[in-house]
Amino acid sequence: MKLGIIGLGTVGINVLKILSGEKDRKNKEIGDIEILKICDLQNIDLSGYDFTDDYREVLNDPRIDTVVELIGGVGAAYEISKSTLNSKKNLVTANKHLLAVHGKELFSLAEKNQVKLQYEASVGGGIPVISPIKENLFVNNFKNIRGILNGTCNYMLMKMEEGLTYSEALEDAKLKGYAEADPTFDIKGIDTAHKISILAHLAWGELKEFSEISIVGIDKLTKDDVEAAKSQGLRYKLLGEANFDGKELNIRVAPVAVKKDELLYNVNGVYNAVELDGNYTGKTIFYGEGAGGDATAAAVISDIYKIKLGG
Amino acid sequence: MKLGIIGLGTVGINVLKILSGEKDRKNKEIGDIEILKICDLQNIDLSGYDFTDDYREVLNDPRIDTVVELIGGVGAAYEISKSTLNSKKNLVTANKHLLAVHGKELFSLAEKNQVKLQYEASVGGGIPVISPIKENLFVNNFKNIRGILNGTCNYMLMKMEEGLTYSEALEDAKLKGYAEADPTFDIKGIDTAHKISILAHLAWGELKEFSEISIVGIDKLTKDDVEAAKSQGLRYKLLGEANFDGKELNIRVAPVAVKKDELLYNVNGVYNAVELDGNYTGKTIFYGEGAGGDATAAAVISDIYKIKLGG
């Protein structure tokens, strides 16, 4: 298996680190994975790897069978993804924004070109959730999906329950590295909407037009709201929810006050959780670290391995 | 893909029901799965299926590529499993007892004969846990695994916290169909030990000699113990735990008082949960229905699908 990696941020660096560090121990799974080219705009000093700042060099390399796109966003990543699939190379991506907005086109390009499109890292970071739905729970008629899908918001809500105001909680999240300089996508619920949209597509086979999703973030929530909920034994969580009523796929994102005896109540800090309700398997919950270079890189590597397996 | 199914209890019946009921809707995943022979000692009236009470007819049918063993136990199931693998047929099993005791031999037979041995339904019923460890989390160096793996015990512990004595709780579990007539394997922790042993094998590649596992069940636990824990904000759970200290694999089963802020505290009734701590992905938890014909059948079907995929 011959990889090209495009985008070498925290996740990309960790993919390299894990693939090389675990090669001998995990020889059966990743021993024969070769990284032929790495592309990033910043020149990172990485001896032993063939480095370029022109992604076309990766896409045009006929030896490369699988491209790992880790840039994010819907600019260059969109062009790279289309071009990868049209060159009959497999695509591994962690890019939820791209899939939520251009997924329909990309999934059909993958099918047309008979290559794989894997995206385990796009939802829930290191939590296996995409492949369990696709490969284990798939026979279900799903009733409902709910998820705590954004670690930044979940951390801020925890801090607000501890007594910080909204602005203080945001400041704290930035200091800890849990919120980006521009946290719009997180606090406005857009990131959560990207992710619940991807999960709904897996469950019901339909990718909702992104503009049709009802999205409310946590930015209107005050310390008073959080405290009022607390006094009633409730805890606000920013939930992405989806259900299919037999005719229409409904998706919404909003802060929801969750009861104490629900498992989601104790999903705190930067942790994520996805809850699926299926007619055969009943309620299933997947919980874990929704972000972080190491965890997300492990998910990217699982996608590479799945392609090796033929999945 | 041509199946033979041996053992037609609740799980087997549900495998048939789901495979035929969802065939059109899930054509891509299960559309081409054919059931060529079904074996059970009881003559069940199933029109449309080729039925036999002699399992050799299944094993000796050269058209069958995959045998689904749903008998349980280590008697006939052991002979059937060996014979399946030695006939170069893939094996799907839900049999935790068999794998915990004879796994070493069976895994090596599968490897020698270059066939697949799939066992998602052996741990956690309908919860995807075997394949997420094997195919998603595998790059981790695991630190620790803990699991609530037996629904019978977990239901009884809930009832004892609600005020029933141990005997009343057991009686209630039998009435509800959650405990078998002979509940020894459940209440003495043996079933939990089988399951944690299988999970430890996945995580660290070593199958512990079953007799070396330290096992304490819930049968010594009194209503007073449960109430004393409750008064301190704790809740007893029968946990299977495993860790590898770099030299030795340690596995134990025992009732453990779990704190209120832990997710496992709210895993109640017949629900199961598995918690894995890995160096890359951190703490991951899988939660859901640990038993039940429908849920377990969905796991068996996911194994059949994995074999189709080449996993």
Interface residues (C-beta under 8 A of the other chain):
Chain A: N14 I18 E22 K26 E29 I30 E120 G126 I127 P128 S131 P132 E135 N136 L137 F138 V139 N140 D261 E262 L263 Y265 N266 V267 G278 N279 Y280 T281 G282 K283 T284 I285 F286 Y287 G288 E289 G292 D294 A295 A297 A298 A299 I301 S302 Y305 K306 L309 G310 G311
Chain B: N14 I18 E22 K26 E29 I30 E120 G126 I127 P128 S131 P132 E135 N136 L137 F138 V139 N140 D261 E262 L263 Y265 N266 V267 G278 N279 Y280 T281 G282 K283 T284 I285 F286 Y287 G288 E289 G292 D294 A295 A297 A298 A299 I301 S302 Y305 K306 L309 G310 G311
